[in-house]
Amino acid sequence: MQVTFCKLRTHQWCFILFNIILFHALLFGADFVEEYFLQSLPYVDMRVLEIKNKARKLNVEPLRYNLSKLYILSQKEVCKGEDIFLLSLIFSSPGNGSRRDLIRQTWANVTSIRGHPILTLFALGMPDPGTSQQDINKESNKYRDIIEGFFLDSSGNQTLKTVMMMQWAVTFCPNAKFILKVNEEMFVNIPSLVDYLLNLKDHLEEIYVGRVIHQDMPNRDPQSLDFVSVSEYPEKYYPDYCSGEAFIVSQDVARMMYMVFKETPLAIPADAFIGICAKYAGLIPIHSSRFSGEKHIRYNRCCYKFIFTSSEMTDEEMPLEWREINDGKACTLLETYYGLVSCKLLTYLDAFKHFNIAAIKSDAMYFAN
């Protein structure tokens, strides 16, 4: 067999090489296209320059007193006197105390990377009757890591929640260089993420990075919870924006968004809302395929050492996977390559299975009717 393999003719070698290239193009081509060809063009005019100038000169001291009335739990001293490299704001539901405990024990347990301080806080709204405020107060007294706003934590208030937490970061943690907004169902590889930010070197301003959503259309169905009327947003498409599951902004970007929050209707979904504010401020969302967005990435140790996030991580998976990727064993270039190919293929297979199951259920309902 070895002799036959060595005697392959030129056209046969070309055919094998073509298939190898085609395989990688199909597997990673979408990420390449997203990263390099779906970037928005910068939008700069005198108004944008004015917003940036006001953001740079923003004096947060007078805001501290007024905004403190907007939070039940504000932890307003937690950032005082220390430069924070990365502030992680984990958007959590009030009743999910067990999930918060799990996150504290895993990826939120990192407080420093190569001497750069990391601070992790949980962002909540007011609980519904199923959860008592007393339980949240008790948890806050124990961990000192909960910010709670004066609004009901509901699906309809997620845009307001985003605004309130960005305002908190600008007002009470102005010394945080970067701010990570992330949902509680996500797994975050903090060391990999910090390494990425450190490699930005001198380009530390106007950072708005995540998995970019391109040409998303507003929901015009009046029966839907996500309905957005033409009067609230008349354009056919939203501007490019980072998926709300996880994204990072630099402190100057958070300040610029703070300046334009009042100009955008709160009825717009939270992640698109941030994208619109970014456009008003003349910002370009930066795409990175290492953010998973809504996708759950099938686990592979070397793959997870490379990516930044994975969605829908279960309580059983998180401790094991966090322990494995922090075992001190480095991955070689070949192991990383194999890991990325493996988890990419398995993730595509999962998506295909879900698509087929959804189609079968749809057909079943059709015939049942």
C-alpha positions in Angstrom: 0.0 0.0 0.0 2.9 2.3 0.8 4.4 1.7 -2.6 1.1 2.5 -4.3 0.7 5.7 -2.3 4.2 6.9 -3.3 3.4 6.3 -7.0 0.4 8.6 -7.1 0.5 10.7 -10.2 0.5 14.5 -10.3 -3.2 14.9 -11.0 -4.0 12.5 -8.1 -1.9 14.5 -5.7 -3.6 17.7 -7.0 -7.0 16.0 -6.4 -6.0 15.1 -2.8 -4.7 18.6 -2.1 -7.8 20.2 -3.6 -10.0 18.1 -1.3 -8.0 19.0 1.8 -8.3 22.7 0.9 -12.0 22.4 0.2 -12.5 20.6 3.5 -10.9 23.5 5.4 -12.6 26.1 3.4 -16.0 24.6 4.2 -15.1 24.2 7.9 -13.5 27.6 8.5 -14.5 29.6 5.5 -17.6 31.2 7.2 -15.5 32.5 10.0 -12.9 33.9 7.6 -15.6 35.7 5.6 -17.2 37.1 8.8 -13.9 38.3 10.1 -12.6 40.0 7.1 -15.4 40.9 4.7 -18.5 41.7 6.9 -17.0 44.7 8.7 -19.0 47.9 8.9 -17.6 51.1 7.4 -16.8 53.9 10.0 -19.3 56.6 10.3 -17.8 59.9 11.4 -19.3 63.5 11.3 -19.2 66.5 13.5 -21.8 65.0 15.8 -19.8 61.9 16.3 -16.7 64.0 17.2 -18.8 66.0 19.7 -20.0 62.7 21.4 -16.5 61.5 21.7 -15.3 64.8 23.1 -18.1 64.9 25.7 -17.4 61.3 26.6 -13.7 62.1 27.2 -14.6 65.0 29.4 -17.4 63.3 31.3 -17.2 63.9 35.1 -18.6 60.9 36.8 -18.5 62.3 40.4 -21.8 64.2 40.3 -23.4 61.1 38.7 -22.5 58.8 41.6 -25.0 60.4 44.0 -27.9 60.5 41.6 -27.3 57.0 40.2 -27.0 55.5 43.6 -30.8 56.0 43.9 -31.3 53.7 40.9 -29.8 50.6 42.5 -30.9 48.5 45.4 -27.4 47.0 45.7 -24.7 49.0 44.0 -21.3 47.8 45.4 -20.2 51.3 44.6 -16.9 51.0 46.5 -15.7 47.7 44.9 -13.6 49.4 42.2 -12.3 52.2 44.3 -8.5 52.7 44.5 -7.6 49.9 42.0 -7.1 49.8 38.3 -9.2 47.0 36.9 -8.0 45.4 33.6 -11.3 43.5 32.9 -14.6 44.0 34.6 -17.0 41.1 33.9 -20.7 41.9 34.3 -22.6 38.6 34.4 -26.3 39.1 33.6 -28.1 36.8 35.9 -31.7 36.1 36.9 -32.5 36.8 40.6 -33.6 33.2 41.3 -30.5 31.5 39.9 -28.4 31.6 43.0 -27.1 28.1 42.4 -25.8 29.1 38.9 -24.0 32.1 40.4 -22.3 29.9 43.0 -21.2 27.5 40.2 -19.7 30.4 38.2 -18.0 31.8 41.3 -16.3 28.4 41.7 -15.2 28.1 38.1 -14.3 30.8 35.5 -15.3 33.8 37.7 -12.8 32.6 40.3 -10.0 34.2 38.3 -8.9 37.5 40.0 -5.7 38.2 38.1 -4.0 37.2 34.9 -0.3 38.0 34.6 -0.6 40.7 37.2 -3.7 42.3 35.5 -6.6 42.6 38.0 -9.9 40.9 37.0 -13.2 41.8 38.7 -16.4 39.8 38.3 -19.9 41.0 39.4 -23.4 39.8 38.8 -26.0 42.1 37.3 -29.6 41.6 38.5 -32.9 43.4 38.5 -35.6 43.1 41.1 -36.9 39.6 41.7 -40.4 38.4 40.9 -42.6 37.0 43.8 -40.9 33.6 43.4 -37.6 34.9 44.9 -37.3 37.0 48.0 -35.2 40.1 48.2 -34.0 38.9 51.6 -32.2 35.9 49.9 -30.5 38.2 47.4 -29.4 40.6 50.2 -28.0 37.6 52.1 -26.1 36.4 49.1 -24.8 40.0 48.5 -23.6 40.3 52.1 -21.7 37.1 51.7 -20.0 37.7 48.4 -20.2 41.5 47.8 -20.5 40.9 44.0 -24.1 41.7 43.2 -25.5 44.8 41.5 -29.3 45.1 41.6 -31.2 47.8 39.8 -34.6 49.3 40.6 -36.5 47.5 37.8 -38.2 44.1 37.4 -35.8 41.5 36.0 -38.0 40.3 33.1 -37.5 39.5 29.4 -39.0 42.8 28.5 -36.5 44.8 30.6 -33.3 43.4 29.2 -32.5 46.5 27.3 -33.1 48.6 30.4 -30.9 46.2 32.3 -28.1 46.7 29.8 -28.4 50.5 30.0 -28.4 50.4 33.8 -25.3 48.2 34.1 -23.3 50.2 31.5 -24.2 53.3 33.5 -23.0 51.6 36.6 -19.7 50.6 35.0 -19.1 54.2 33.8 -20.1 55.8 37.1 -18.7 53.4 39.7 -15.9 51.6 37.9 -14.3 54.3 35.6 -10.9 52.7 36.2 -11.9 49.4 34.4 -10.0 49.3 31.1 -12.4 46.7 29.5 -15.9 45.6 30.3 -17.2 42.2 29.5 -21.0 41.8 29.3 -21.9 38.1 29.4 -25.0 36.0 30.2 -25.0 33.5 33.0 -25.5 30.5 30.7 -22.1 31.1 29.1 -18.8 29.5 29.7 -15.9 32.1 29.5 -12.2 31.3 29.0 -10.9 34.3 31.0 -7.2 33.6 30.5 -7.6 33.3 26.7 -9.7 36.4 26.6 -7.2 38.5 28.6 -4.3 37.3 26.4 -6.3 38.5 23.4 -6.8 41.9 25.0 -3.2 42.2 26.0 -2.1 41.5 22.4 -4.1 44.5 21.3 -1.0 46.4 22.6 -1.5 50.2 21.9 -4.9 49.8 20.3 -6.9 49.9 23.5 -9.5 52.4 22.7 -12.8 52.2 20.7 -13.0 48.4 21.3 -16.4 46.9 20.7 -15.7 43.2 20.0 -17.7 40.0 19.9 -19.5 37.8 17.4 -20.9 40.3 14.9 -24.4 39.9 13.6 -24.8 41.2 10.1 -28.0 42.6 8.5 -30.4 41.5 11.2 -33.9 42.6 10.6 -36.3 44.1 13.2 -39.2 41.9 14.2 -42.3 43.4 12.7 -44.8 40.9 14.0 -47.2 42.7 16.4 -47.9 39.4 18.2 -44.3 38.8 19.1 -42.6 39.8 22.4 -39.7 41.3 20.3 -42.0 43.4 18.1 -40.4 46.7 17.0 -42.6 49.2 15.2 -41.5 51.2 12.2 -42.0 54.4 14.2 -39.5 53.1 16.8 -37.0 51.9 14.2 -37.8 52.6 10.5 -34.7 51.1 8.9 -34.9 47.7 7.1 -31.8 46.3 8.9 -30.2 47.0 12.3 -26.6 48.2 12.1 -24.0 45.4 12.6 -23.8 44.6 16.3 -22.2 42.1 18.6 -24.3 39.2 19.9 -25.6 40.0 23.3 -24.5 36.6 24.8 -21.0 38.0 25.3 -19.1 41.1 24.1 -16.4 43.4 25.3 -16.2 47.2 25.2 -13.4 49.5 26.3 -14.1 52.1 28.9 -14.1 54.9 26.4 -16.8 53.1 24.3 -18.9 52.6 27.4 -18.7 56.4 28.0 -19.7 57.1 24.4 -22.7 54.8 24.6 -23.7 56.4 27.9 -23.9 59.7 26.0 -26.3 58.4 23.4 -28.5 55.9 25.4 -31.4 58.3 25.6 -31.6 58.7 21.8 -32.5 55.0 21.2 -35.9 53.5 22.1 -35.7 50.9 24.9 -38.2 48.7 22.9 -35.4 47.6 20.7 -33.7 44.3 21.7 -30.7 44.8 24.0 -27.9 43.6 21.7 -29.3 45.6 18.6 -29.8 48.6 21.0 -26.0 48.6 21.8 -25.2 48.3 18.1 -27.4 51.3 17.3 -25.7 53.3 20.1 -22.3 52.2 18.7 -23.3 53.5 15.2 -24.4 56.9 16.7 -20.9 57.1 18.3 -19.2 56.2 15.0 -17.9 52.9 16.3 -17.2 49.7 14.2 -18.0 46.4 15.9 -15.0 44.0 15.7 -15.8 40.4 14.8 -14.1 37.5 16.4 -15.1 33.9 15.7 -13.7 32.9 19.0 -16.9 34.2 20.6 -19.6 31.5 20.2 -22.6 33.8 20.2 -25.7 31.6 20.7 -23.9 28.4 19.8 -22.9 25.7 22.2 -19.4 24.5 21.2 -18.9 20.8 21.6 -16.2 20.3 24.2 -12.6 19.5 23.3 -9.9 20.6 25.8 -7.5 22.2 23.3 -10.4 23.8 21.4 -11.7 25.3 24.7 -8.2 26.6 25.5 -8.4 28.7 22.3 -12.0 30.0 22.1 -13.4 32.7 24.4 -17.0 31.6 25.0 -19.5 28.7 24.6 -23.2 29.0 25.2 -25.7 26.8 27.0 -23.1 25.3 29.3 -24.8 22.9 31.8 -24.2 22.8 35.5 -22.6 19.4 35.2 -20.3 20.3 32.3 -18.9 23.5 33.6 -16.7 22.3 36.6 -15.2 19.4 34.7 -14.3 21.4 31.7 -13.0 24.4 33.6 -10.8 22.0 35.6 -9.4 20.4 32.5 -8.5 23.5 30.6 -6.7 24.9 33.7 -4.7 21.7 34.3 -1.5 23.4 33.3 -1.0 21.1 30.3 -0.3 23.2 27.2 -1.6 22.3 23.8 0.7 21.9 20.9 -0.1 23.6 17.6 -1.2 20.2 16.1 -3.4 19.5 19.2 -5.0 22.9 18.9 -5.6 22.4 15.2 -7.1 18.9 15.8 -9.2 20.4 18.7 -10.6 23.2 16.5 -11.5 20.8 13.7 -13.1 18.4 16.1 -15.3 20.8 18.0 -16.2 22.6 14.8 -17.4 19.5 13.1 -19.3 18.3 16.1 -20.9 21.7 16.5 -22.1 21.6 12.9 -23.4 18.1 13.4 -25.3 19.2 16.5 -26.8 22.1 14.5 -27.8 19.7 11.7 -29.5 17.4 14.3 -31.5 20.2 15.8 -32.5 21.4 12.4 -33.8 17.9 11.5 -35.6 17.5 14.8 -37.3 20.9 14.4 -38.4 20.0 10.8 -39.8 16.7 12.0 -41.8 18.4 14.8 -43.1 21.0 12.3 -44.2 18.2 9.9 -45.9 16.3 12.7 -47.8 19.4 13.8 -48.9 20.0 10.2 -50.3 16.5 9.7 -51.9 16.6 13.1 -53.8 19.7 12.2 
